[in-house]
Amino acid sequence: MGHVVSELSLVIDENKVVAVLLKPIPQTKKEIESFLGFSGYYRQHITDFARISKSLYKICDQQKVCEMTEERVQSYEELEKSLTKFQLTLMPDWKRPFKLQIECLWRRIRCFTKPKRMINDKPAAGSICFISSKIQTTEARYREIQIEFLCQVWALEKLNYYLDEKVFDVITDCNSVRYLLSMNPPNRLMLRWKIAIQEYTGNMIIVHKHGKIDKNADGLSRWALENTPENSA
C-alpha cells in the first residue's frame, strides 16, 4: 500500500506523495502528527529520518500551542524534499550476501543494508532499507566505545529479519567493534551486548573501513563538541 512494487525494487507511489505536497505547511499539532505519520510510513526510503524529524516530534510531546519555528519549518521542508527525492530501495536477493553499513553519529544512529544485487548483468546501486534512531539521554552518557557497540547491537536486532541465518558484512569506521566478540566485557551491559551478537557468529564479518576511505562516514562523529547542558556526554 502506497508503494510501487516490482520484481527488483520498491519505490514510493508518487501519486500518494503529490497529494501531501500540495498541502500548506502544517500549523496545528494534529496536522503535524498527520504529516509525521505519513512520512514515517516511508522512513525506510529516507536517509537519517530520525535527525530530520526530531524537532517536529518535539511538538507532539508538548501540551502547549503549536509553534512552527524556523528550525521546524526547515525540518518539514527537508522531509518534504526527501519524499520527492527518495532513495531507491531494492528487493533483497536472498541468494547473495548483504552489507550492513553502520554510522554512529553524535546522538543518533544511522545504518542501511546494501544488497549485492545485479540488474541487467550490472551491480545495482541502492539499498534494501534505511533505518535511524536518536540516542536516548541515558545512552548519551556512555563512553564512545560503548556507543559504537550499542549501534552494532541496535542495528542487528532491528534488521534481524534480513540478517538471520544470512552471510553478511558489517561495515564500520570503528576498528574496536571488530573485537567485541573476543573481548572480556568490563561490565554487565557490554556482556549482554556480546551475548546478543553471538547468534550471528559464523555468518557475520566485521569490516573496518577508515573514515577517510568510507565516504559515507559523517564528519559529525569526529567533531569535538563543547560541553554544555544540551551536550553533557
C-alpha positions in Angstrom: 0.0 0.0 0.0 1.4 3.4 -1.0 4.3 1.7 -2.9 5.0 0.7 -6.5 6.4 -2.9 -6.3 8.4 -4.6 -9.0 10.5 -7.8 -9.0 13.7 -5.8 -8.4 12.7 -2.7 -6.4 10.3 -1.0 -4.1 9.5 2.7 -4.6 7.1 5.3 -3.2 3.9 5.8 -5.1 4.4 9.4 -6.3 0.6 9.9 -6.6 0.4 9.5 -2.8 3.2 12.0 -2.2 1.8 14.7 -4.6 -1.4 15.0 -2.5 0.6 15.7 0.6 3.0 18.2 -1.0 0.1 20.3 -2.3 -1.0 21.0 1.3 0.3 24.1 3.1 2.9 23.9 5.9 1.1 22.4 9.0 0.2 24.9 11.7 -1.5 22.7 14.3 -0.3 19.8 16.4 -2.9 17.5 14.7 -1.6 18.5 11.2 2.0 17.8 12.2 1.1 14.4 13.6 -0.7 13.6 10.4 2.3 14.6 8.3 4.8 12.7 10.5 2.5 9.6 10.3 2.6 9.8 6.5 6.3 10.5 6.2 7.2 7.9 8.9 5.4 5.3 6.8 8.1 5.8 4.1 11.0 6.2 6.5 12.8 3.2 5.1 13.3 5.2 2.0 14.6 8.3 3.8 18.2 8.6 5.0 18.5 10.0 8.5 14.8 10.3 9.1 15.3 10.4 12.9 17.5 13.5 12.7 15.3 15.4 10.2 12.1 14.8 12.1 13.4 15.4 15.6 12.2 19.0 16.0 8.8 18.1 14.7 8.3 15.2 17.0 9.1 17.6 19.9 5.8 19.4 19.1 3.9 16.1 19.5 5.3 15.8 23.1 4.3 19.3 24.1 1.0 20.4 25.6 1.5 24.0 24.5 0.2 25.7 21.5 2.0 24.6 18.3 4.7 27.0 17.2 6.3 26.5 13.8 9.8 27.9 14.4 12.3 28.4 11.6 14.0 25.2 12.6 10.8 23.2 12.4 9.8 24.7 9.0 13.3 23.7 7.7 12.7 20.1 9.1 9.3 20.0 7.4 10.7 21.2 4.1 13.7 18.7 4.3 11.3 15.8 4.9 9.1 17.0 2.1 12.1 17.1 -0.2 13.2 13.6 0.9 9.8 12.3 -0.1 10.2 13.6 -3.6 13.8 12.5 -4.0 13.7 9.3 -2.1 16.4 6.6 -2.2 15.8 3.6 -4.4 15.3 0.5 -2.3 16.0 -2.8 -3.9 14.2 -6.1 -3.2 16.6 -8.4 -1.3 18.3 -11.1 -3.3 18.4 -13.9 -0.7 21.0 -15.8 -2.7 23.6 -13.1 -2.3 25.3 -11.8 0.9 24.3 -8.4 2.3 26.3 -5.4 3.5 25.2 -3.6 6.7 26.7 -0.1 6.9 26.6 1.5 10.4 27.3 5.1 11.2 27.3 6.2 14.8 26.9 9.9 14.8 26.6 12.4 17.6 23.3 11.5 19.4 22.0 9.4 16.6 22.4 6.1 14.8 22.1 5.6 11.1 22.5 2.5 9.1 21.4 0.9 5.9 21.5 -2.6 4.3 23.1 -3.0 0.9 22.4 -6.0 -1.3 25.0 -7.4 -3.7 22.4 -7.4 -6.5 22.8 -7.5 -10.3 20.4 -5.7 -12.6 20.9 -6.3 -16.3 24.2 -8.0 -15.5 25.5 -4.9 -13.8 25.9 -4.2 -10.0 22.9 -2.4 -8.7 23.3 0.9 -6.8 20.8 1.0 -4.0 19.9 -0.3 -0.6 17.2 -2.5 0.9 16.2 0.0 3.6 17.4 2.9 5.7 16.9 3.0 9.5 17.9 5.6 12.1 17.3 6.4 15.7 18.2 9.1 18.1 20.4 8.1 21.1 18.5 8.4 24.3 19.6 10.7 27.2 20.9 7.9 29.3 22.8 6.4 26.4 24.4 9.8 25.6 26.4 9.3 28.8 28.1 6.2 27.5 31.7 6.2 26.6 32.4 6.5 22.9 33.3 2.8 22.5 30.0 1.8 24.3 28.1 4.0 21.9 29.7 2.2 19.0 28.8 -1.2 20.4 25.2 0.0 21.1 24.9 1.0 17.4 26.0 -2.5 16.4 23.5 -4.3 18.6 20.6 -2.0 17.8 21.2 -2.4 14.0 21.4 -6.2 14.2 18.2 -6.5 16.3 16.3 -4.0 14.1 17.3 -5.8 10.9 17.2 -9.4 12.2 14.6 -10.2 9.6 17.1 -9.7 6.8 20.2 -10.9 8.6 19.1 -14.0 10.5 21.0 -17.0 9.1 22.4 -14.9 6.3 26.0 -14.3 5.4 26.7 -10.5 5.7 29.4 -7.9 6.2 29.2 -5.2 8.8 31.0 -2.1 7.5 32.1 0.3 10.4 34.6 3.0 10.8 35.3 2.0 14.4 38.1 -0.6 14.5 37.3 -1.6 18.1 33.9 -3.1 17.1 35.8 -6.0 15.5 36.9 -7.2 18.9 33.6 -7.1 20.6 33.1 -10.9 20.4 36.6 -11.8 21.6 37.0 -9.2 24.4 36.3 -9.7 28.1 33.3 -7.4 28.8 34.1 -4.9 31.6 30.5 -4.6 32.7 27.1 -6.4 32.6 25.8 -4.0 29.9 28.5 -4.9 27.4 28.2 -8.6 28.4 24.5 -8.5 27.4 25.5 -6.9 24.1 28.1 -9.6 23.5 25.6 -12.3 24.1 23.1 -10.6 21.7 25.6 -10.6 18.9 26.9 -14.1 19.4 23.9 -15.6 17.5 25.4 -14.1 14.3 28.8 -15.7 14.8 29.9 -17.6 11.7 27.7 -15.5 9.4 28.9 -12.0 10.2 32.2 -10.5 9.1 33.0 -7.1 10.7 35.0 -5.0 8.2 36.8 -1.8 9.4 36.7 1.0 6.8 38.6 4.1 7.8 36.6 7.3 7.7 38.9 8.8 5.1 38.1 5.9 2.8 34.5 5.4 3.8 32.9 8.5 2.2 29.6 7.7 3.9 31.0 8.3 7.4 29.6 11.5 8.7 32.1 14.1 9.8 29.9 15.0 12.8 31.1 11.9 14.6 34.6 13.4 14.6 33.9 17.0 15.6 34.8 18.0 19.2 31.8 19.5 20.8 31.8 21.9 23.7 30.3 20.6 26.9 27.0 22.4 27.5 23.8 21.5 29.4 22.4 20.3 26.0 25.6 18.2 25.3 26.6 16.7 28.6 28.0 13.5 27.1 
